[in-house]
Amino acid sequence: MNVPDHLLYCDSHEWIDPTTPEAAPVGVSDHAQEELTDVVYLELPAVGRIVKKGEAFAVIESVKAANDIYAPASGEVVAVNEALVESPESVNTDPYGAGWMVKIRLSDPAELSGLKNAESYREFLS
């Protein structure tokens, strides 16, 4: 299971890269994409949308199910990965790279302290 050390994780299997709080990439973990199997559709929010930590802000659909994607932190969506609309399978093949979904300008970086680091997330999965 791929769990990059530099990211933070939610119990609901979203990740966020805290190294760029002005535009922090967000996506779903390798574990989540593996559980979903083949991703066939994504409904992503509009740029400019304000999200609150824990709020459902997107939908991911696979051949197995449709699931909400929750904001790991509050802020403004400043970028959306439009390439995923045409090729959602990037979530399966590269969940931490080409499979990023949105970038959020964090309104309260202190909210990140409630997320799991890679070690804690690995323990959570086991």
Backbone atoms as SQL, in Angstrom:
CREATE TABLE atoms (id INTEGER PRIMARY KEY, chain TEXT, resi INTEGER, resn TEXT, atom TEXT, x REAL, y REAL, z REAL);
INSERT INTO atoms VALUES
  (1, 'A', 1, 'MET', 'N', 0.855, -1.187, 0.000),
  (2, 'A', 1, 'MET', 'CA', 0.000, 0.000, 0.000),
  (3, 'A', 1, 'MET', 'C', 0.895, 1.242, 0.000),
  (4, 'A', 2, 'ASN', 'N', 0.655, 2.129, -0.924),
  (5, 'A', 2, 'ASN', 'CA', 1.437, 3.341, -1.057),
  (6, 'A', 2, 'ASN', 'C', 0.855, 4.430, -0.154),
  (7, 'A', 3, 'VAL', 'N', 1.642, 4.880, 0.840),
  (8, 'A', 3, 'VAL', 'CA', 1.234, 5.942, 1.765),
  (9, 'A', 3, 'VAL', 'C', 2.406, 6.924, 1.884),
  (10, 'A', 4, 'PRO', 'N', 2.457, 7.929, 1.007),
  (11, 'A', 4, 'PRO', 'CA', 3.582, 8.879, 1.058),
  (12, 'A', 4, 'PRO', 'C', 3.689, 9.581, 2.419),
  (13, 'A', 5, 'ASP', 'N', 4.930, 9.698, 2.882),
  (14, 'A', 5, 'ASP', 'CA', 5.195, 10.255, 4.207),
  (15, 'A', 5, 'ASP', 'C', 4.900, 11.740, 4.327),
  (16, 'A', 6, 'HIS', 'N', 4.950, 12.488, 3.235),
  (17, 'A', 6, 'HIS', 'CA', 4.813, 13.950, 3.329),
  (18, 'A', 6, 'HIS', 'C', 3.357, 14.430, 3.343),
  (19, 'A', 7, 'LEU', 'N', 2.406, 13.500, 3.177),
  (20, 'A', 7, 'LEU', 'CA', 0.991, 13.878, 3.133),
  (21, 'A', 7, 'LEU', 'C', 0.306, 13.646, 4.474),
  (22, 'A', 8, 'LEU', 'N', -0.875, 14.254, 4.627),
  (23, 'A', 8, 'LEU', 'CA', -1.741, 14.019, 5.782),
  (24, 'A', 8, 'LEU', 'C', -3.016, 13.353, 5.277),
  (25, 'A', 9, 'TYR', 'N', -3.654, 12.555, 6.154),
  (26, 'A', 9, 'TYR', 'CA', -4.768, 11.708, 5.741),
  (27, 'A', 9, 'TYR', 'C', -5.967, 11.841, 6.673),
  (28, 'A', 10, 'CYS', 'N', -7.155, 11.680, 6.088),
  (29, 'A', 10, 'CYS', 'CA', -8.414, 11.662, 6.839),
  (30, 'A', 10, 'CYS', 'C', -8.836, 10.214, 7.069),
  (31, 'A', 11, 'ASP', 'N', -9.676, 9.995, 8.069),
  (32, 'A', 11, 'ASP', 'CA', -10.248, 8.671, 8.286),
  (33, 'A', 11, 'ASP', 'C', -11.084, 8.233, 7.092),
  (34, 'A', 12, 'SER', 'N', -11.618, 9.189, 6.347),
  (35, 'A', 12, 'SER', 'CA', -12.443, 8.889, 5.184),
  (36, 'A', 12, 'SER', 'C', -11.590, 8.705, 3.913),
  (37, 'A', 13, 'HIS', 'N', -10.252, 8.651, 4.075),
  (38, 'A', 13, 'HIS', 'CA', -9.284, 8.277, 3.040),
  (39, 'A', 13, 'HIS', 'C', -8.951, 9.361, 2.018),
  (40, 'A', 14, 'GLU', 'N', -9.212, 10.620, 2.333),
  (41, 'A', 14, 'GLU', 'CA', -8.698, 11.711, 1.520),
  (42, 'A', 14, 'GLU', 'C', -7.290, 12.048, 2.019),
  (43, 'A', 15, 'TRP', 'N', -6.481, 12.603, 1.132),
  (44, 'A', 15, 'TRP', 'CA', -5.160, 13.098, 1.519),
  (45, 'A', 15, 'TRP', 'C', -5.058, 14.573, 1.153),
  (46, 'A', 16, 'ILE', 'N', -4.132, 15.251, 1.828),
  (47, 'A', 16, 'ILE', 'CA', -3.829, 16.648, 1.528),
  (48, 'A', 16, 'ILE', 'C', -2.329, 16.842, 1.684),
  (49, 'A', 17, 'ASP', 'N', -1.768, 17.651, 0.800),
  (50, 'A', 17, 'ASP', 'CA', -0.348, 17.973, 0.872),
  (51, 'A', 17, 'ASP', 'C', -0.211, 19.305, 1.612),
  (52, 'A', 18, 'PRO', 'N', 0.276, 19.277, 2.860),
  (53, 'A', 18, 'PRO', 'CA', 0.331, 20.490, 3.674),
  (54, 'A', 18, 'PRO', 'C', 1.493, 21.414, 3.345),
  (55, 'A', 19, 'THR', 'N', 2.334, 21.021, 2.403),
  (56, 'A', 19, 'THR', 'CA', 3.540, 21.813, 2.132),
  (57, 'A', 19, 'THR', 'C', 3.260, 23.098, 1.360),
  (58, 'A', 20, 'THR', 'N', 2.071, 23.202, 0.763),
  (59, 'A', 20, 'THR', 'CA', 1.718, 24.416, 0.019),
  (60, 'A', 20, 'THR', 'C', 0.322, 24.881, 0.444),
  (61, 'A', 21, 'PRO', 'N', 0.201, 25.509, 1.629),
  (62, 'A', 21, 'PRO', 'CA', -1.121, 25.892, 2.136),
  (63, 'A', 21, 'PRO', 'C', -1.863, 26.911, 1.279),
  (64, 'A', 22, 'GLU', 'N', -1.143, 27.600, 0.385),
  (65, 'A', 22, 'GLU', 'CA', -1.810, 28.563, -0.505),
  (66, 'A', 22, 'GLU', 'C', -2.519, 27.847, -1.652),
  (67, 'A', 23, 'ALA', 'N', -2.165, 26.576, -1.890),
  (68, 'A', 23, 'ALA', 'CA', -2.822, 25.770, -2.924),
  (69, 'A', 23, 'ALA', 'C', -2.518, 24.299, -2.642),
  (70, 'A', 24, 'ALA', 'N', -3.097, 23.787, -1.572),
  (71, 'A', 24, 'ALA', 'CA', -2.808, 22.427, -1.112),
  (72, 'A', 24, 'ALA', 'C', -3.582, 21.399, -1.936),
  (73, 'A', 25, 'PRO', 'N', -2.865, 20.520, -2.666),
  (74, 'A', 25, 'PRO', 'CA', -3.547, 19.476, -3.429),
  (75, 'A', 25, 'PRO', 'C', -4.276, 18.500, -2.502),
  (76, 'A', 26, 'VAL', 'N', -5.417, 18.008, -2.994),
  (77, 'A', 26, 'VAL', 'CA', -6.254, 17.053, -2.261),
  (78, 'A', 26, 'VAL', 'C', -6.643, 15.937, -3.223),
  (79, 'A', 27, 'GLY', 'N', -6.690, 14.718, -2.714),
  (80, 'A', 27, 'GLY', 'CA', -7.129, 13.577, -3.509),
  (81, 'A', 27, 'GLY', 'C', -7.565, 12.454, -2.600),
  (82, 'A', 28, 'VAL', 'N', -7.753, 11.272, -3.179),
  (83, 'A', 28, 'VAL', 'CA', -8.093, 10.096, -2.378),
  (84, 'A', 28, 'VAL', 'C', -6.878, 9.183, -2.324),
  (85, 'A', 29, 'SER', 'N', -6.763, 8.462, -1.233),
  (86, 'A', 29, 'SER', 'CA', -5.587, 7.623, -1.003),
  (87, 'A', 29, 'SER', 'C', -5.567, 6.398, -1.909),
  (88, 'A', 30, 'ASP', 'N', -4.403, 5.792, -1.959),
  (89, 'A', 30, 'ASP', 'CA', -4.230, 4.553, -2.700),
  (90, 'A', 30, 'ASP', 'C', -5.196, 3.490, -2.165),
  (91, 'A', 31, 'HIS', 'N', -5.353, 3.439, -0.854),
  (92, 'A', 31, 'HIS', 'CA', -6.299, 2.499, -0.251),
  (93, 'A', 31, 'HIS', 'C', -7.718, 2.738, -0.767),
  (94, 'A', 32, 'ALA', 'N', -8.134, 3.991, -0.811),
  (95, 'A', 32, 'ALA', 'CA', -9.490, 4.321, -1.263),
  (96, 'A', 32, 'ALA', 'C', -9.702, 3.909, -2.714),
  (97, 'A', 33, 'GLN', 'N', -8.749, 4.233, -3.587),
  (98, 'A', 33, 'GLN', 'CA', -8.927, 3.885, -4.993),
  (99, 'A', 33, 'GLN', 'C', -8.924, 2.379, -5.183),
  (100, 'A', 34, 'GLU', 'N', -8.158, 1.670, -4.356),
  (101, 'A', 34, 'GLU', 'CA', -8.130, 0.207, -4.443),
  (102, 'A', 34, 'GLU', 'C', -9.480, -0.387, -4.032),
  (103, 'A', 35, 'GLU', 'N', -10.080, 0.179, -2.996),
  (104, 'A', 35, 'GLU', 'CA', -11.394, -0.284, -2.535),
  (105, 'A', 35, 'GLU', 'C', -12.485, 0.020, -3.562),
  (106, 'A', 36, 'LEU', 'N', -12.380, 1.173, -4.198),
  (107, 'A', 36, 'LEU', 'CA', -13.383, 1.566, -5.198),
  (108, 'A', 36, 'LEU', 'C', -13.275, 0.754, -6.478),
  (109, 'A', 37, 'THR', 'N', -12.104, 0.287, -6.802),
  (110, 'A', 37, 'THR', 'CA', -11.731, -0.341, -8.079),
  (111, 'A', 37, 'THR', 'C', -11.779, 0.710, -9.183),
  (112, 'A', 38, 'ASP', 'N', -12.314, 0.393, -10.332),
  (113, 'A', 38, 'ASP', 'CA', -12.211, 1.277, -11.494),
  (114, 'A', 38, 'ASP', 'C', -13.070, 2.528, -11.366),
  (115, 'A', 39, 'VAL', 'N', -12.398, 3.680, -11.243),
  (116, 'A', 39, 'VAL', 'CA', -13.102, 4.964, -11.172),
  (117, 'A', 39, 'VAL', 'C', -13.567, 5.332, -12.583),
  (118, 'A', 40, 'VAL', 'N', -14.864, 5.655, -12.703),
  (119, 'A', 40, 'VAL', 'CA', -15.434, 5.947, -14.019),
  (120, 'A', 40, 'VAL', 'C', -15.959, 7.380, -14.150),
  (121, 'A', 41, 'TYR', 'N', -16.119, 8.075, -13.021),
  (122, 'A', 41, 'TYR', 'CA', -16.701, 9.426, -13.085),
  (123, 'A', 41, 'TYR', 'C', -16.337, 10.202, -11.830),
  (124, 'A', 42, 'LEU', 'N', -16.086, 11.483, -12.009),
  (125, 'A', 42, 'LEU', 'CA', -15.849, 12.395, -10.891),
  (126, 'A', 42, 'LEU', 'C', -16.690, 13.640, -11.079),
  (127, 'A', 43, 'GLU', 'N', -17.317, 14.079, -10.022),
  (128, 'A', 43, 'GLU', 'CA', -18.014, 15.369, -10.004),
  (129, 'A', 43, 'GLU', 'C', -17.230, 16.257, -9.059),
  (130, 'A', 44, 'LEU', 'N', -16.514, 17.213, -9.636),
  (131, 'A', 44, 'LEU', 'CA', -15.641, 18.082, -8.857),
  (132, 'A', 44, 'LEU', 'C', -16.286, 19.452, -8.671),
  (133, 'A', 45, 'PRO', 'N', -15.910, 20.159, -7.591),
  (134, 'A', 45, 'PRO', 'CA', -16.502, 21.483, -7.339),
  (135, 'A', 45, 'PRO', 'C', -15.941, 22.541, -8.276),
  (136, 'A', 46, 'ALA', 'N', -16.609, 23.663, -8.315),
  (137, 'A', 46, 'ALA', 'CA', -16.151, 24.801, -9.120),
  (138, 'A', 46, 'ALA', 'C', -15.031, 25.535, -8.392),
  (139, 'A', 47, 'VAL', 'N', -14.113, 26.095, -9.168),
  (140, 'A', 47, 'VAL', 'CA', -13.093, 26.978, -8.601),
  (141, 'A', 47, 'VAL', 'C', -13.816, 28.137, -7.932),
  (142, 'A', 48, 'GLY', 'N', -13.359, 28.503, -6.753),
  (143, 'A', 48, 'GLY', 'CA', -13.978, 29.588, -5.999),
  (144, 'A', 48, 'GLY', 'C', -14.902, 29.094, -4.891),
  (145, 'A', 49, 'ARG', 'N', -15.257, 27.819, -4.934),
  (146, 'A', 49, 'ARG', 'CA', -16.141, 27.286, -3.888),
  (147, 'A', 49, 'ARG', 'C', -15.414, 27.280, -2.552),
  (148, 'A', 50, 'ILE', 'N', -16.128, 27.689, -1.533),
  (149, 'A', 50, 'ILE', 'CA', -15.603, 27.654, -0.163),
  (150, 'A', 50, 'ILE', 'C', -16.068, 26.338, 0.463),
  (151, 'A', 51, 'VAL', 'N', -15.120, 25.582, 1.010),
  (152, 'A', 51, 'VAL', 'CA', -15.439, 24.310, 1.641),
  (153, 'A', 51, 'VAL', 'C', -15.079, 24.369, 3.120),
  (154, 'A', 52, 'LYS', 'N', -15.810, 23.611, 3.897),
  (155, 'A', 52, 'LYS', 'CA', -15.552, 23.489, 5.341),
  (156, 'A', 52, 'LYS', 'C', -14.985, 22.103, 5.611),
  (157, 'A', 53, 'LYS', 'N', -14.087, 22.010, 6.560),
  (158, 'A', 53, 'LYS', 'CA', -13.499, 20.726, 6.934),
  (159, 'A', 53, 'LYS', 'C', -14.613, 19.723, 7.221),
  (160, 'A', 54, 'GLY', 'N', -14.508, 18.545, 6.611),
  (161, 'A', 54, 'GLY', 'CA', -15.482, 17.485, 6.825),
  (162, 'A', 54, 'GLY', 'C', -16.692, 17.529, 5.909),
  (163, 'A', 55, 'GLU', 'N', -16.811, 18.598, 5.111),
  (164, 'A', 55, 'GLU', 'CA', -17.949, 18.756, 4.197),
  (165, 'A', 55, 'GLU', 'C', -17.722, 17.947, 2.920),
  (166, 'A', 56, 'ALA', 'N', -18.774, 17.281, 2.448),
  (167, 'A', 56, 'ALA', 'CA', -18.705, 16.611, 1.150),
  (168, 'A', 56, 'ALA', 'C', -18.630, 17.686, 0.071),
  (169, 'A', 57, 'PHE', 'N', -17.619, 17.613, -0.788),
  (170, 'A', 57, 'PHE', 'CA', -17.463, 18.644, -1.815),
  (171, 'A', 57, 'PHE', 'C', -17.338, 18.066, -3.221),
  (172, 'A', 58, 'ALA', 'N', -17.258, 16.748, -3.330),
  (173, 'A', 58, 'ALA', 'CA', -17.132, 16.102, -4.632),
  (174, 'A', 58, 'ALA', 'C', -17.717, 14.697, -4.540),
  (175, 'A', 59, 'VAL', 'N', -17.920, 14.091, -5.707),
  (176, 'A', 59, 'VAL', 'CA', -18.432, 12.723, -5.772),
  (177, 'A', 59, 'VAL', 'C', -17.514, 11.922, -6.685),
  (178, 'A', 60, 'ILE', 'N', -17.207, 10.709, -6.239),
  (179, 'A', 60, 'ILE', 'CA', -16.415, 9.789, -7.046),
  (180, 'A', 60, 'ILE', 'C', -17.253, 8.543, -7.295),
  (181, 'A', 61, 'GLU', 'N', -17.307, 8.131, -8.553),
  (182, 'A', 61, 'GLU', 'CA', -18.074, 6.940, -8.903),
  (183, 'A', 61, 'GLU', 'C', -17.145, 5.915, -9.522),
  (184, 'A', 62, 'SER', 'N', -17.360, 4.668, -9.120),
  (185, 'A', 62, 'SER', 'CA', -16.601, 3.559, -9.682),
  (186, 'A', 62, 'SER', 'C', -17.585, 2.525, -10.194),
  (187, 'A', 63, 'VAL', 'N', -17.056, 1.440, -10.709),
  (188, 'A', 63, 'VAL', 'CA', -17.935, 0.373, -11.168),
  (189, 'A', 63, 'VAL', 'C', -18.665, -0.272, -9.989),
  (190, 'A', 64, 'LYS', 'N', -18.174, -0.040, -8.754),
  (191, 'A', 64, 'LYS', 'CA', -18.777, -0.637, -7.562),
  (192, 'A', 64, 'LYS', 'C', -19.761, 0.274, -6.842),
  (193, 'A', 65, 'ALA', 'N', -19.464, 1.572, -6.775),
  (194, 'A', 65, 'ALA', 'CA', -20.268, 2.461, -5.922),
  (195, 'A', 65, 'ALA', 'C', -19.976, 3.927, -6.231),
  (196, 'A', 66, 'ALA', 'N', -20.819, 4.783, -5.675),
  (197, 'A', 66, 'ALA', 'CA', -20.584, 6.229, -5.689),
  (198, 'A', 66, 'ALA', 'C', -20.336, 6.665, -4.249),
  (199, 'A', 67, 'ASN', 'N', -19.352, 7.515, -4.053),
  (200, 'A', 67, 'ASN', 'CA', -19.002, 7.972, -2.717),
  (201, 'A', 67, 'ASN', 'C', -18.740, 9.469, -2.725),
  (202, 'A', 68, 'ASP', 'N', -19.031, 10.092, -1.594),
  (203, 'A', 68, 'ASP', 'CA', -18.679, 11.493, -1.411),
  (204, 'A', 68, 'ASP', 'C', -17.188, 11.600, -1.093),
  (205, 'A', 69, 'ILE', 'N', -16.624, 12.734, -1.437),
  (206, 'A', 69, 'ILE', 'CA', -15.258, 13.081, -1.061),
  (207, 'A', 69, 'ILE', 'C', -15.373, 14.272, -0.119),
  (208, 'A', 70, 'TYR', 'N', -14.679, 14.192, 1.016),
  (209, 'A', 70, 'TYR', 'CA', -14.810, 15.187, 2.075),
  (210, 'A', 70, 'TYR', 'C', -13.574, 16.077, 2.150),
  (211, 'A', 71, 'ALA', 'N', -13.801, 17.324, 2.462),
  (212, 'A', 71, 'ALA', 'CA', -12.703, 18.293, 2.579),
  (213, 'A', 71, 'ALA', 'C', -11.878, 17.985, 3.826),
  (214, 'A', 72, 'PRO', 'N', -10.568, 17.794, 3.664),
  (215, 'A', 72, 'PRO', 'CA', -9.713, 17.547, 4.824),
  (216, 'A', 72, 'PRO', 'C', -9.438, 18.805, 5.640),
  (217, 'A', 73, 'ALA', 'N', -9.740, 19.967, 5.062),
  (218, 'A', 73, 'ALA', 'CA', -9.533, 21.249, 5.741),
  (219, 'A', 73, 'ALA', 'C', -10.424, 22.293, 5.069),
  (220, 'A', 74, 'SER', 'N', -10.652, 23.378, 5.773),
  (221, 'A', 74, 'SER', 'CA', -11.486, 24.458, 5.247),
  (222, 'A', 74, 'SER', 'C', -10.665, 25.388, 4.357),
  (223, 'A', 75, 'GLY', 'N', -11.344, 25.964, 3.365),
  (224, 'A', 75, 'GLY', 'CA', -10.682, 26.926, 2.503),
  (225, 'A', 75, 'GLY', 'C', -11.414, 27.112, 1.193),
  (226, 'A', 76, 'GLU', 'N', -10.733, 27.752, 0.260),
  (227, 'A', 76, 'GLU', 'CA', -11.298, 28.036, -1.057),
  (228, 'A', 76, 'GLU', 'C', -10.666, 27.125, -2.095),
  (229, 'A', 77, 'VAL', 'N', -11.487, 26.524, -2.932),
  (230, 'A', 77, 'VAL', 'CA', -10.985, 25.724, -4.049),
  (231, 'A', 77, 'VAL', 'C', -10.372, 26.697, -5.057),
  (232, 'A', 78, 'VAL', 'N', -9.060, 26.582, -5.275),
  (233, 'A', 78, 'VAL', 'CA', -8.364, 27.496, -6.179),
  (234, 'A', 78, 'VAL', 'C', -7.983, 26.835, -7.501),
  (235, 'A', 79, 'ALA', 'N', -8.100, 25.510, -7.573),
  (236, 'A', 79, 'ALA', 'CA', -7.832, 24.791, -8.823),
  (237, 'A', 79, 'ALA', 'C', -8.568, 23.457, -8.793),
  (238, 'A', 80, 'VAL', 'N', -8.982, 23.023, -9.979),
  (239, 'A', 80, 'VAL', 'CA', -9.656, 21.740, -10.155),
  (240, 'A', 80, 'VAL', 'C', -8.906, 20.991, -11.256),
  (241, 'A', 81, 'ASN', 'N', -8.673, 19.712, -11.047),
  (242, 'A', 81, 'ASN', 'CA', -7.967, 18.906, -12.034),
  (243, 'A', 81, 'ASN', 'C', -8.934, 18.497, -13.138),
  (244, 'A', 82, 'GLU', 'N', -9.072, 19.367, -14.122),
  (245, 'A', 82, 'GLU', 'CA', -10.012, 19.151, -15.225),
  (246, 'A', 82, 'GLU', 'C', -9.681, 17.895, -16.033),
  (247, 'A', 83, 'ALA', 'N', -8.421, 17.488, -16.035),
  (248, 'A', 83, 'ALA', 'CA', -8.027, 16.287, -16.777),
  (249, 'A', 83, 'ALA', 'C', -8.740, 15.046, -16.243),
  (250, 'A', 84, 'LEU', 'N', -9.112, 15.057, -14.959),
  (251, 'A', 84, 'LEU', 'CA', -9.803, 13.903, -14.378),
  (252, 'A', 84, 'LEU', 'C', -11.226, 13.742, -14.909),
  (253, 'A', 85, 'VAL', 'N', -11.827, 14.830, -15.347),
  (254, 'A', 85, 'VAL', 'CA', -13.181, 14.744, -15.894),
  (255, 'A', 85, 'VAL', 'C', -13.156, 13.877, -17.156),
  (256, 'A', 86, 'GLU', 'N', -12.117, 14.052, -17.970),
  (257, 'A', 86, 'GLU', 'CA', -11.970, 13.267, -19.200),
  (258, 'A', 86, 'GLU', 'C', -11.359, 11.898, -18.951),
  (259, 'A', 87, 'SER', 'N', -10.455, 11.809, -17.975),
  (260, 'A', 87, 'SER', 'CA', -9.719, 10.566, -17.699),
  (261, 'A', 87, 'SER', 'C', -9.701, 10.267, -16.203),
  (262, 'A', 88, 'PRO', 'N', -10.840, 9.896, -15.625),
  (263, 'A', 88, 'PRO', 'CA', -10.889, 9.652, -14.185),
  (264, 'A', 88, 'PRO', 'C', -10.039, 8.472, -13.730),
  (265, 'A', 89, 'GLU', 'N', -9.607, 7.633, -14.675),
  (266, 'A', 89, 'GLU', 'CA', -8.796, 6.471, -14.308),
  (267, 'A', 89, 'GLU', 'C', -7.439, 6.866, -13.726),
  (268, 'A', 90, 'SER', 'N', -7.032, 8.125, -13.881),
  (269, 'A', 90, 'SER', 'CA', -5.787, 8.588, -13.251),
  (270, 'A', 90, 'SER', 'C', -5.843, 8.452, -11.732),
  (271, 'A', 91, 'VAL', 'N', -7.034, 8.478, -11.165),
  (272, 'A', 91, 'VAL', 'CA', -7.178, 8.271, -9.725),
  (273, 'A', 91, 'VAL', 'C', -6.688, 6.876, -9.361),
  (274, 'A', 92, 'ASN', 'N', -6.941, 5.891, -10.231),
  (275, 'A', 92, 'ASN', 'CA', -6.495, 4.525, -9.977),
  (276, 'A', 92, 'ASN', 'C', -5.008, 4.335, -10.246),
  (277, 'A', 93, 'THR', 'N', -4.507, 4.944, -11.290),
  (278, 'A', 93, 'THR', 'CA', -3.127, 4.699, -11.685),
  (279, 'A', 93, 'THR', 'C', -2.111, 5.569, -10.959),
  (280, 'A', 94, 'ASP', 'N', -2.514, 6.750, -10.505),
  (281, 'A', 94, 'ASP', 'CA', -1.574, 7.683, -9.871),
  (282, 'A', 94, 'ASP', 'C', -2.322, 8.576, -8.869),
  (283, 'A', 95, 'PRO', 'N', -2.834, 7.985, -7.767),
  (284, 'A', 95, 'PRO', 'CA', -3.680, 8.759, -6.853),
  (285, 'A', 95, 'PRO', 'C', -2.992, 9.946, -6.184),
  (286, 'A', 96, 'TYR', 'N', -1.665, 9.912, -6.068),
  (287, 'A', 96, 'TYR', 'CA', -0.943, 11.000, -5.397),
  (288, 'A', 96, 'TYR', 'C', -0.280, 11.966, -6.373),
  (289, 'A', 97, 'GLY', 'N', -0.392, 11.693, -7.664),
  (290, 'A', 97, 'GLY', 'CA', 0.209, 12.558, -8.675),
  (291, 'A', 97, 'GLY', 'C', -0.867, 13.100, -9.595),
  (292, 'A', 98, 'ALA', 'N', -0.998, 12.488, -10.769),
  (293, 'A', 98, 'ALA', 'CA', -1.976, 12.941, -11.760),
  (294, 'A', 98, 'ALA', 'C', -3.409, 12.822, -11.243),
  (295, 'A', 99, 'GLY', 'N', -3.626, 12.042, -10.187),
  (296, 'A', 99, 'GLY', 'CA', -4.966, 11.844, -9.644),
  (297, 'A', 99, 'GLY', 'C', -5.401, 12.869, -8.601),
  (298, 'A', 100, 'TRP', 'N', -4.611, 13.936, -8.392),
  (299, 'A', 100, 'TRP', 'CA', -5.089, 14.981, -7.462),
  (300, 'A', 100, 'TRP', 'C', -6.401, 15.550, -8.006),
  (301, 'A', 101, 'MET', 'N', -7.270, 15.971, -7.107),
  (302, 'A', 101, 'MET', 'CA', -8.603, 16.419, -7.534),
  (303, 'A', 101, 'MET', 'C', -8.788, 17.920, -7.502),
  (304, 'A', 102, 'VAL', 'N', -8.456, 18.523, -6.379),
  (305, 'A', 102, 'VAL', 'CA', -8.581, 19.978, -6.231),
  (306, 'A', 102, 'VAL', 'C', -7.380, 20.500, -5.465),
  (307, 'A', 103, 'LYS', 'N', -7.212, 21.799, -5.528),
  (308, 'A', 103, 'LYS', 'CA', -6.241, 22.486, -4.677),
  (309, 'A', 103, 'LYS', 'C', -7.031, 23.494, -3.859),
  (310, 'A', 104, 'ILE', 'N', -6.744, 23.501, -2.560),
  (311, 'A', 104, 'ILE', 'CA', -7.474, 24.355, -1.626),
  (312, 'A', 104, 'ILE', 'C', -6.520, 25.355, -0.981),
  (313, 'A', 105, 'ARG', 'N', -6.910, 26.640, -0.991),
  (314, 'A', 105, 'ARG', 'CA', -6.199, 27.659, -0.224),
  (315, 'A', 105, 'ARG', 'C', -6.754, 27.576, 1.183),
  (316, 'A', 106, 'LEU', 'N', -5.939, 27.117, 2.109),
  (317, 'A', 106, 'LEU', 'CA', -6.402, 26.857, 3.469),
  (318, 'A', 106, 'LEU', 'C', -6.751, 28.145, 4.203),
  (319, 'A', 107, 'SER', 'N', -7.921, 28.159, 4.816),
  (320, 'A', 107, 'SER', 'CA', -8.319, 29.326, 5.609),
  (321, 'A', 107, 'SER', 'C', -7.844, 29.202, 7.050),
  (322, 'A', 108, 'ASP', 'N', -7.579, 27.981, 7.496),
  (323, 'A', 108, 'ASP', 'CA', -7.106, 27.757, 8.864),
  (324, 'A', 108, 'ASP', 'C', -6.163, 26.555, 8.874),
  (325, 'A', 109, 'PRO', 'N', -4.880, 26.768, 8.560),
  (326, 'A', 109, 'PRO', 'CA', -3.931, 25.659, 8.519),
  (327, 'A', 109, 'PRO', 'C', -3.857, 24.853, 9.820),
  (328, 'A', 110, 'ALA', 'N', -4.279, 25.441, 10.939),
  (329, 'A', 110, 'ALA', 'CA', -4.267, 24.714, 12.216),
  (330, 'A', 110, 'ALA', 'C', -5.194, 23.495, 12.179),
  (331, 'A', 111, 'GLU', 'N', -6.190, 23.498, 11.275),
  (332, 'A', 111, 'GLU', 'CA', -7.086, 22.337, 11.153),
  (333, 'A', 111, 'GLU', 'C', -6.332, 21.072, 10.745),
  (334, 'A', 112, 'LEU', 'N', -5.193, 21.226, 10.125),
  (335, 'A', 112, 'LEU', 'CA', -4.418, 20.073, 9.676),
  (336, 'A', 112, 'LEU', 'C', -3.921, 19.227, 10.842),
  (337, 'A', 113, 'SER', 'N', -3.828, 19.822, 12.020),
  (338, 'A', 113, 'SER', 'CA', -3.328, 19.080, 13.184),
  (339, 'A', 113, 'SER', 'C', -4.245, 17.918, 13.568),
  (340, 'A', 114, 'GLY', 'N', -5.488, 17.932, 13.121),
  (341, 'A', 114, 'GLY', 'CA', -6.409, 16.845, 13.428),
  (342, 'A', 114, 'GLY', 'C', -6.337, 15.678, 12.455),
  (343, 'A', 115, 'LEU', 'N', -5.463, 15.765, 11.457),
  (344, 'A', 115, 'LEU', 'CA', -5.342, 14.706, 10.455),
  (345, 'A', 115, 'LEU', 'C', -4.234, 13.727, 10.835),
  (346, 'A', 116, 'LYS', 'N', -4.251, 12.578, 10.201),
  (347, 'A', 116, 'LYS', 'CA', -3.261, 11.546, 10.479),
  (348, 'A', 116, 'LYS', 'C', -2.008, 11.763, 9.634),
  (349, 'A', 117, 'ASN', 'N', -0.839, 11.542, 10.245),
  (350, 'A', 117, 'ASN', 'CA', 0.375, 11.497, 9.447),
  (351, 'A', 117, 'ASN', 'C', 0.454, 10.113, 8.805),
  (352, 'A', 118, 'ALA', 'N', 1.450, 9.885, 7.967),
  (353, 'A', 118, 'ALA', 'CA', 1.529, 8.628, 7.225),
  (354, 'A', 118, 'ALA', 'C', 1.604, 7.416, 8.150),
  (355, 'A', 119, 'GLU', 'N', 2.383, 7.512, 9.206),
  (356, 'A', 119, 'GLU', 'CA', 2.517, 6.390, 10.139),
  (357, 'A', 119, 'GLU', 'C', 1.180, 6.056, 10.796),
  (358, 'A', 120, 'SER', 'N', 0.480, 7.081, 11.261),
  (359, 'A', 120, 'SER', 'CA', -0.838, 6.865, 11.892),
  (360, 'A', 120, 'SER', 'C', -1.845, 6.317, 10.896),
  (361, 'A', 121, 'TYR', 'N', -1.780, 6.773, 9.656),
  (362, 'A', 121, 'TYR', 'CA', -2.717, 6.293, 8.637),
  (363, 'A', 121, 'TYR', 'C', -2.449, 4.829, 8.319),
  (364, 'A', 122, 'ARG', 'N', -1.169, 4.442, 8.233),
  (365, 'A', 122, 'ARG', 'CA', -0.824, 3.034, 8.011),
  (366, 'A', 122, 'ARG', 'C', -1.381, 2.161, 9.131),
  (367, 'A', 123, 'GLU', 'N', -1.227, 2.618, 10.367),
  (368, 'A', 123, 'GLU', 'CA', -1.759, 1.872, 11.520),
  (369, 'A', 123, 'GLU', 'C', -3.286, 1.777, 11.438),
  (370, 'A', 124, 'PHE', 'N', -3.924, 2.872, 11.038),
  (371, 'A', 124, 'PHE', 'CA', -5.374, 2.914, 10.892),
  (372, 'A', 124, 'PHE', 'C', -5.858, 1.873, 9.867),
  (373, 'A', 125, 'LEU', 'N', -5.084, 1.688, 8.802),
  (374, 'A', 125, 'LEU', 'CA', -5.459, 0.738, 7.748),
  (375, 'A', 125, 'LEU', 'C', -5.220, -0.717, 8.136),
  (376, 'A', 126, 'SER', 'N', -4.347, -0.946, 9.095),
  (377, 'A', 126, 'SER', 'CA', -4.020, -2.341, 9.428),
  (378, 'A', 126, 'SER', 'C', -4.958, -2.949, 10.455);
